[in-house]
């Protein structure tokens, strides 16, 4: 079974993807015309992953202090330009 959500993200706002299951790895695809900034859990403007337009990347949830694995079901995306973003459980 594939766990996937694709949603329109307004420009200049944080959009939350709340997934059905917790996961260690999430693949995020950017279909917007601008960069997106992605955080696992609560959005952090200082600690996030930038994904260029038309690109994708895999986020691995780890505790920044200890490096131990965690699992998240909440992914938050800040989009520079309006467009679609897809989050897939890997």
C-alpha positions in Angstrom: 0.0 0.0 0.0 1.3 3.5 -0.9 0.8 6.3 1.6 0.9 9.5 -0.4 -0.7 13.0 -0.3 -0.5 15.6 -2.9 -1.9 19.1 -2.2 -1.8 22.7 -3.4 0.4 24.9 -1.2 -0.3 28.6 -1.2 2.7 31.0 -1.6 4.2 32.4 1.6 2.3 30.0 3.9 3.1 26.8 5.8 1.0 23.8 4.7 0.8 20.8 6.9 0.7 17.2 5.6 -0.6 14.9 8.4 0.0 11.3 7.2 -1.9 8.2 8.2 1.2 6.4 9.5 4.4 7.4 11.2 7.5 7.0 9.1 11.3 7.3 9.2 11.7 8.4 5.6 9.5 10.7 3.5 10.0 11.6 -0.2 8.9 15.2 -1.0 8.3 16.3 -4.6 8.1 19.9 -5.6 5.8 20.7 -8.4 5.7 24.5 -7.8 7.6 27.1 -9.8 9.7 28.2 -6.7 11.7 26.6 -3.9 9.9 24.9 -1.0 11.3 24.5 2.5 10.3 21.3 4.4 10.4 20.4 8.1 9.4 17.2 9.9 7.1 18.0 12.8 6.7 21.7 13.5 8.0 24.0 10.8 11.4 25.5 11.7 12.6 28.4 9.6 16.2 27.8 10.6 16.3 24.0 10.3 14.6 22.8 7.1 15.4 21.2 3.8 15.2 23.3 0.6 13.9 21.6 -2.5 14.2 23.3 -5.9 11.4 23.6 -8.4 10.7 20.3 -10.2 13.0 18.3 -7.8 12.5 15.9 -5.0 14.4 14.7 -2.0 14.1 12.2 0.9 13.8 13.4 4.5 15.0 11.1 7.2 13.7 11.8 10.7 16.5 11.9 13.2 16.9 13.7 16.6 19.4 16.6 15.8 21.0 16.3 19.3 21.6 12.6 19.4 21.2 11.4 15.8 18.8 8.6 16.9 16.0 7.7 14.6 12.5 9.0 15.1 9.3 8.6 13.2 7.0 11.5 12.1 3.6 11.7 10.6 3.5 15.5 10.3 5.4 17.2 7.5 5.2 20.9 7.1 6.0 22.7 3.8 6.6 26.5 3.2 6.2 27.3 -0.5 7.7 30.4 -2.1 5.4 30.1 -5.1 1.9 28.5 -5.2 1.7 25.0 -6.6 1.4 21.3 -5.7 3.7 19.4 -3.4 3.6 15.6 -2.9 4.7 13.6 0.1 5.2 9.9 -0.2 6.1 7.3 2.5 9.4 5.6 1.5 
